[in-house]
Amino acid sequence: METIKIGETPLSVRGHTSVGTVVSDRMKKTVVVEKDALQYIAKYKRYARRKSRIPAHNPEGLKAKVGDLVRIAECRKISKTVAWTVVEILSRKGEEANKKKKTQ
């Protein structure tokens, strides 16, 4: 079990972890993370694209923005809808473009 500091309060992270893209950061301390998945449908022998939108707490130290690839982890309920928190930012939105410009 991992513990993360939210201001002065420690928050224990347990259960599942997941990776997704931030699609909204318009709330004060919350971001919406979208996970994409492929679901196999046996009847048609094809895959269907699914997505789920998960509200997650955005700690002050990380400040995830729209377009960032983030890792989120399950934690205790923080509010009515928020039961996940952003643990780390895997890549920022503008980083890929900056790396390509430097190599050219």
C-alpha positions as CSV (number, residue, x, y, z in Angstrom):
1,M,0.0,0.0,0.0
2,E,1.3,3.4,-1.0
3,T,0.7,6.7,0.7
4,I,0.4,10.0,-1.0
5,K,0.3,13.4,0.7
6,I,-2.7,15.6,-0.2
7,G,-1.9,18.9,1.5
8,E,-1.4,17.8,5.1
9,T,-3.6,14.7,4.8
10,P,-2.0,11.4,3.8
11,L,-4.1,9.3,1.3
12,S,-3.5,5.6,1.1
13,V,-3.6,4.2,-2.4
14,R,-4.7,0.6,-2.8
15,G,-6.4,-1.7,-5.4
16,H,-6.2,-1.2,-9.1
17,T,-4.0,1.1,-11.1
18,S,-4.6,2.2,-14.6
19,V,-3.2,4.4,-17.4
20,G,-5.2,7.0,-19.4
21,T,-5.3,10.4,-21.0
22,V,-6.6,13.5,-19.2
23,V,-9.5,14.9,-21.2
24,S,-10.8,17.6,-18.8
25,D,-9.2,19.7,-16.1
26,R,-11.9,22.3,-15.6
27,M,-12.7,21.3,-12.0
28,K,-10.6,22.7,-9.1
29,K,-8.7,19.7,-7.9
30,T,-10.2,17.0,-10.2
31,V,-9.4,15.8,-13.7
32,V,-11.3,13.4,-16.0
33,V,-9.1,10.5,-17.3
34,E,-10.3,8.5,-20.3
35,K,-9.3,4.9,-20.7
36,D,-9.5,3.3,-24.2
37,A,-10.1,-0.5,-24.6
38,L,-10.9,-3.0,-27.3
39,Q,-13.7,-5.5,-26.5
40,Y,-14.0,-8.6,-28.6
41,I,-17.5,-9.5,-29.8
42,A,-17.6,-13.2,-30.6
43,K,-20.8,-13.1,-32.7
44,Y,-19.3,-10.8,-35.2
45,K,-15.7,-11.9,-34.8
46,R,-14.6,-8.3,-34.5
47,Y,-13.4,-5.8,-31.9
48,A,-15.4,-2.8,-30.6
49,R,-13.7,0.3,-29.2
50,R,-14.8,1.2,-25.7
51,K,-13.9,4.0,-23.5
52,S,-14.5,4.9,-19.8
53,R,-14.2,8.3,-18.2
54,I,-12.9,8.3,-14.6
55,P,-12.9,11.4,-12.4
56,A,-9.6,11.4,-10.4
57,H,-8.1,13.7,-7.8
58,N,-5.4,15.9,-9.2
59,P,-2.8,16.6,-6.4
60,E,-1.3,20.1,-6.2
61,G,2.2,18.8,-6.7
62,L,1.4,17.1,-10.1
63,K,-1.0,19.5,-11.8
64,A,-2.0,17.3,-14.8
65,K,-3.3,19.1,-17.8
66,V,-5.5,18.1,-20.8
67,G,-3.6,15.7,-23.1
68,D,-1.2,14.3,-20.5
69,L,-0.8,10.6,-20.2
70,V,-1.2,9.7,-16.5
71,R,-1.2,6.8,-14.1
72,I,-4.1,6.7,-11.7
73,A,-4.7,4.5,-8.6
74,E,-7.7,3.6,-6.6
75,C,-8.1,5.1,-3.2
76,R,-10.8,5.9,-0.6
77,K,-13.8,8.0,-1.7
78,I,-12.7,11.7,-1.7
79,S,-16.1,12.9,-2.9
80,K,-19.4,11.6,-4.4
81,T,-17.7,10.8,-7.7
82,V,-14.0,10.7,-7.0
83,A,-12.4,7.5,-5.9
84,W,-9.2,7.6,-7.9
85,T,-6.1,9.8,-7.7
86,V,-3.4,10.7,-10.2
87,V,-0.1,9.0,-9.0
88,E,2.3,10.1,-11.8
89,I,2.4,11.8,-15.1
90,L,3.9,9.5,-17.7
91,S,4.2,12.1,-20.5
92,R,3.1,15.7,-20.9
93,K,1.2,16.8,-24.0
94,G,3.9,19.1,-25.5
95,E,6.9,16.9,-24.7
96,E,6.6,14.7,-27.8
97,A,6.5,17.7,-30.1
98,N,9.5,19.3,-28.4
99,K,11.6,16.1,-28.7
100,K,10.8,15.8,-32.4
101,K,11.9,19.5,-33.0
102,K,15.2,19.0,-31.2
103,T,16.1,15.9,-33.2
104,Q,15.4,17.5,-36.6
